[in-house]
Amino acid sequence: MEAIELLFTAYFMNCKDERCAQDAFSIYEFVRASEEEITARLP
C-alpha cells in the first residue's frame, strides 16, 4: 500500500496536480503510521 501511494504521489507531481499529490502523500503517511494496526487486523 505504501509503494502504491508513493507512485500516485510521483504521478500527480509529474502531472503538476499538487492537491492530488498531497492527498496521496497524506494517505501514505496514514498507512505508514497505522502499519501495525492494519497488520494486526489481517487474518
Secondary structure, 3 states (H helix, E strand, C coil): CHHHHHHHHHHHHHCCCHHHHHHHHHHHHHHHHCHHHHHHHCC
